[in-house]
Amino acid sequence: MPHDCSTPAIENGVYPFDARGVARRFRHAAIFGALEALAVGETMRFCNDHDPLPLLAQIKNYYGPRVAIEYVDRLPGEVIIDFRVIG
């Protein structure tokens, strides 16, 4: 099944967040706001046009083990990462 970030909600508590449509200056704030809105066990499926290594470092630093980070796809021009809240 292809990975999709265009639908409002995907099965099993996975919610898409397509960063490509958010102005660059607002992206990190919007992403952190979206993560704060998730309940334990829910996942934000993050789509972007590049690998957001500085963002991943910020998320790891701020949330530590409370948010699991897993690459779904890592293609040139399309990176998809699941951020799962684990507690």
PyMOL commands that place a pseudoatom at each C-alpha (Angstrom):
pseudoatom trace, name=CA, resn=MET, resi=1, chain=A, elem=C, hetatm=0, pos=[0.000, 0.000, 0.000]
pseudoatom trace, name=CA, resn=PRO, resi=2, chain=A, elem=C, hetatm=0, pos=[1.467, 3.408, -0.901]
pseudoatom trace, name=CA, resn=HIS, resi=3, chain=A, elem=C, hetatm=0, pos=[2.098, 5.831, 1.928]
pseudoatom trace, name=CA, resn=ASP, resi=4, chain=A, elem=C, hetatm=0, pos=[-0.302, 8.755, 1.790]
pseudoatom trace, name=CA, resn=CYS, resi=5, chain=A, elem=C, hetatm=0, pos=[-0.258, 12.177, 3.406]
pseudoatom trace, name=CA, resn=SER, resi=6, chain=A, elem=C, hetatm=0, pos=[-3.234, 13.627, 1.577]
pseudoatom trace, name=CA, resn=THR, resi=7, chain=A, elem=C, hetatm=0, pos=[-6.119, 12.114, 3.532]
pseudoatom trace, name=CA, resn=PRO, resi=8, chain=A, elem=C, hetatm=0, pos=[-7.433, 13.639, 6.803]
pseudoatom trace, name=CA, resn=ALA, resi=9, chain=A, elem=C, hetatm=0, pos=[-6.840, 10.492, 8.862]
pseudoatom trace, name=CA, resn=ILE, resi=10, chain=A, elem=C, hetatm=0, pos=[-5.375, 7.110, 8.138]
pseudoatom trace, name=CA, resn=GLU, resi=11, chain=A, elem=C, hetatm=0, pos=[-6.377, 3.920, 9.929]
pseudoatom trace, name=CA, resn=ASN, resi=12, chain=A, elem=C, hetatm=0, pos=[-5.171, 3.033, 13.410]
pseudoatom trace, name=CA, resn=GLY, resi=13, chain=A, elem=C, hetatm=0, pos=[-4.656, 6.527, 14.831]
pseudoatom trace, name=CA, resn=VAL, resi=14, chain=A, elem=C, hetatm=0, pos=[-2.202, 7.704, 12.181]
pseudoatom trace, name=CA, resn=TYR, resi=15, chain=A, elem=C, hetatm=0, pos=[-2.677, 11.356, 11.196]
pseudoatom trace, name=CA, resn=PRO, resi=16, chain=A, elem=C, hetatm=0, pos=[-0.912, 12.901, 8.191]
pseudoatom trace, name=CA, resn=PHE, resi=17, chain=A, elem=C, hetatm=0, pos=[1.056, 16.126, 8.416]
pseudoatom trace, name=CA, resn=ASP, resi=18, chain=A, elem=C, hetatm=0, pos=[2.294, 17.381, 5.054]
pseudoatom trace, name=CA, resn=ALA, resi=19, chain=A, elem=C, hetatm=0, pos=[4.973, 19.949, 5.824]
pseudoatom trace, name=CA, resn=ARG, resi=20, chain=A, elem=C, hetatm=0, pos=[5.370, 20.786, 2.148]
pseudoatom trace, name=CA, resn=GLY, resi=21, chain=A, elem=C, hetatm=0, pos=[2.279, 23.005, 2.374]
pseudoatom trace, name=CA, resn=VAL, resi=22, chain=A, elem=C, hetatm=0, pos=[3.470, 24.961, 5.433]
pseudoatom trace, name=CA, resn=ALA, resi=23, chain=A, elem=C, hetatm=0, pos=[5.618, 28.082, 5.042]
pseudoatom trace, name=CA, resn=ARG, resi=24, chain=A, elem=C, hetatm=0, pos=[9.200, 27.281, 6.061]
pseudoatom trace, name=CA, resn=ARG, resi=25, chain=A, elem=C, hetatm=0, pos=[9.291, 29.867, 8.845]
pseudoatom trace, name=CA, resn=PHE, resi=26, chain=A, elem=C, hetatm=0, pos=[6.274, 28.224, 10.534]
pseudoatom trace, name=CA, resn=ARG, resi=27, chain=A, elem=C, hetatm=0, pos=[7.123, 24.553, 9.996]
pseudoatom trace, name=CA, resn=HIS, resi=28, chain=A, elem=C, hetatm=0, pos=[8.847, 23.698, 13.263]
pseudoatom trace, name=CA, resn=ALA, resi=29, chain=A, elem=C, hetatm=0, pos=[6.231, 25.483, 15.371]
pseudoatom trace, name=CA, resn=ALA, resi=30, chain=A, elem=C, hetatm=0, pos=[3.424, 23.761, 13.457]
pseudoatom trace, name=CA, resn=ILE, resi=31, chain=A, elem=C, hetatm=0, pos=[5.082, 20.354, 13.806]
pseudoatom trace, name=CA, resn=PHE, resi=32, chain=A, elem=C, hetatm=0, pos=[5.606, 20.738, 17.551]
pseudoatom trace, name=CA, resn=GLY, resi=33, chain=A, elem=C, hetatm=0, pos=[1.996, 21.919, 17.909]
pseudoatom trace, name=CA, resn=ALA, resi=34, chain=A, elem=C, hetatm=0, pos=[0.772, 18.868, 16.022]
pseudoatom trace, name=CA, resn=LEU, resi=35, chain=A, elem=C, hetatm=0, pos=[2.863, 16.556, 18.202]
pseudoatom trace, name=CA, resn=GLU, resi=36, chain=A, elem=C, hetatm=0, pos=[1.402, 18.177, 21.332]
pseudoatom trace, name=CA, resn=ALA, resi=37, chain=A, elem=C, hetatm=0, pos=[-2.114, 17.466, 20.013]
pseudoatom trace, name=CA, resn=LEU, resi=38, chain=A, elem=C, hetatm=0, pos=[-1.492, 13.709, 19.755]
pseudoatom trace, name=CA, resn=ALA, resi=39, chain=A, elem=C, hetatm=0, pos=[-2.610, 11.312, 22.481]
pseudoatom trace, name=CA, resn=VAL, resi=40, chain=A, elem=C, hetatm=0, pos=[-0.501, 8.398, 23.669]
pseudoatom trace, name=CA, resn=GLY, resi=41, chain=A, elem=C, hetatm=0, pos=[-0.562, 5.697, 21.006]
pseudoatom trace, name=CA, resn=GLU, resi=42, chain=A, elem=C, hetatm=0, pos=[-1.314, 8.070, 18.136]
pseudoatom trace, name=CA, resn=THR, resi=43, chain=A, elem=C, hetatm=0, pos=[1.052, 8.742, 15.240]
pseudoatom trace, name=CA, resn=MET, resi=44, chain=A, elem=C, hetatm=0, pos=[1.747, 11.749, 13.074]
pseudoatom trace, name=CA, resn=ARG, resi=45, chain=A, elem=C, hetatm=0, pos=[2.797, 10.691, 9.560]
pseudoatom trace, name=CA, resn=PHE, resi=46, chain=A, elem=C, hetatm=0, pos=[5.109, 13.531, 8.510]
pseudoatom trace, name=CA, resn=CYS, resi=47, chain=A, elem=C, hetatm=0, pos=[5.752, 14.220, 4.813]
pseudoatom trace, name=CA, resn=ASN, resi=48, chain=A, elem=C, hetatm=0, pos=[8.479, 16.538, 3.593]
pseudoatom trace, name=CA, resn=ASP, resi=49, chain=A, elem=C, hetatm=0, pos=[10.572, 17.264, 0.509]
pseudoatom trace, name=CA, resn=HIS, resi=50, chain=A, elem=C, hetatm=0, pos=[13.873, 16.700, 2.350]
pseudoatom trace, name=CA, resn=ASP, resi=51, chain=A, elem=C, hetatm=0, pos=[15.274, 14.765, 5.300]
pseudoatom trace, name=CA, resn=PRO, resi=52, chain=A, elem=C, hetatm=0, pos=[14.706, 17.083, 8.308]
pseudoatom trace, name=CA, resn=LEU, resi=53, chain=A, elem=C, hetatm=0, pos=[17.744, 16.129, 10.379]
pseudoatom trace, name=CA, resn=PRO, resi=54, chain=A, elem=C, hetatm=0, pos=[17.819, 19.350, 12.484]
pseudoatom trace, name=CA, resn=LEU, resi=55, chain=A, elem=C, hetatm=0, pos=[14.101, 18.890, 13.270]
pseudoatom trace, name=CA, resn=LEU, resi=56, chain=A, elem=C, hetatm=0, pos=[14.664, 15.266, 14.294]
pseudoatom trace, name=CA, resn=ALA, resi=57, chain=A, elem=C, hetatm=0, pos=[17.413, 16.378, 16.672]
pseudoatom trace, name=CA, resn=GLN, resi=58, chain=A, elem=C, hetatm=0, pos=[15.089, 19.002, 18.190]
pseudoatom trace, name=CA, resn=ILE, resi=59, chain=A, elem=C, hetatm=0, pos=[12.292, 16.453, 18.645]
pseudoatom trace, name=CA, resn=LYS, resi=60, chain=A, elem=C, hetatm=0, pos=[14.660, 13.911, 20.240]
pseudoatom trace, name=CA, resn=ASN, resi=61, chain=A, elem=C, hetatm=0, pos=[16.075, 16.598, 22.529]
pseudoatom trace, name=CA, resn=TYR, resi=62, chain=A, elem=C, hetatm=0, pos=[12.644, 17.900, 23.610]
pseudoatom trace, name=CA, resn=TYR, resi=63, chain=A, elem=C, hetatm=0, pos=[10.604, 14.684, 23.835]
pseudoatom trace, name=CA, resn=GLY, resi=64, chain=A, elem=C, hetatm=0, pos=[13.300, 12.075, 24.415]
pseudoatom trace, name=CA, resn=PRO, resi=65, chain=A, elem=C, hetatm=0, pos=[11.845, 8.550, 24.502]
pseudoatom trace, name=CA, resn=ARG, resi=66, chain=A, elem=C, hetatm=0, pos=[8.230, 9.823, 24.647]
pseudoatom trace, name=CA, resn=VAL, resi=67, chain=A, elem=C, hetatm=0, pos=[8.131, 10.111, 20.844]
pseudoatom trace, name=CA, resn=ALA, resi=68, chain=A, elem=C, hetatm=0, pos=[9.329, 7.264, 18.626]
pseudoatom trace, name=CA, resn=ILE, resi=69, chain=A, elem=C, hetatm=0, pos=[10.708, 8.272, 15.224]
pseudoatom trace, name=CA, resn=GLU, resi=70, chain=A, elem=C, hetatm=0, pos=[10.538, 5.815, 12.324]
pseudoatom trace, name=CA, resn=TYR, resi=71, chain=A, elem=C, hetatm=0, pos=[11.246, 6.421, 8.640]
pseudoatom trace, name=CA, resn=VAL, resi=72, chain=A, elem=C, hetatm=0, pos=[8.503, 5.078, 6.376]
pseudoatom trace, name=CA, resn=ASP, resi=73, chain=A, elem=C, hetatm=0, pos=[10.050, 6.254, 3.085]
pseudoatom trace, name=CA, resn=ARG, resi=74, chain=A, elem=C, hetatm=0, pos=[13.317, 8.056, 2.469]
pseudoatom trace, name=CA, resn=LEU, resi=75, chain=A, elem=C, hetatm=0, pos=[13.260, 8.944, -1.211]
pseudoatom trace, name=CA, resn=PRO, resi=76, chain=A, elem=C, hetatm=0, pos=[14.817, 11.951, -2.956]
pseudoatom trace, name=CA, resn=GLY, resi=77, chain=A, elem=C, hetatm=0, pos=[12.220, 14.728, -2.793]
pseudoatom trace, name=CA, resn=GLU, resi=78, chain=A, elem=C, hetatm=0, pos=[9.850, 12.735, -0.555]
pseudoatom trace, name=CA, resn=VAL, resi=79, chain=A, elem=C, hetatm=0, pos=[10.611, 11.775, 3.011]
pseudoatom trace, name=CA, resn=ILE, resi=80, chain=A, elem=C, hetatm=0, pos=[7.925, 10.215, 5.202]
pseudoatom trace, name=CA, resn=ILE, resi=81, chain=A, elem=C, hetatm=0, pos=[8.473, 9.741, 8.921]
pseudoatom trace, name=CA, resn=ASP, resi=82, chain=A, elem=C, hetatm=0, pos=[6.121, 8.409, 11.577]
pseudoatom trace, name=CA, resn=PHE, resi=83, chain=A, elem=C, hetatm=0, pos=[6.245, 10.159, 14.950]
pseudoatom trace, name=CA, resn=ARG, resi=84, chain=A, elem=C, hetatm=0, pos=[4.473, 7.932, 17.517]
pseudoatom trace, name=CA, resn=VAL, resi=85, chain=A, elem=C, hetatm=0, pos=[3.654, 9.174, 21.011]
pseudoatom trace, name=CA, resn=ILE, resi=86, chain=A, elem=C, hetatm=0, pos=[4.505, 6.440, 23.484]
pseudoatom trace, name=CA, resn=GLY, resi=87, chain=A, elem=C, hetatm=0, pos=[4.082, 8.207, 26.793]
for i in range(1, 87): cmd.bond("trace and resi %d" % i, "trace and resi %d" % (i + 1))
show_as sticks, trace
zoom trace
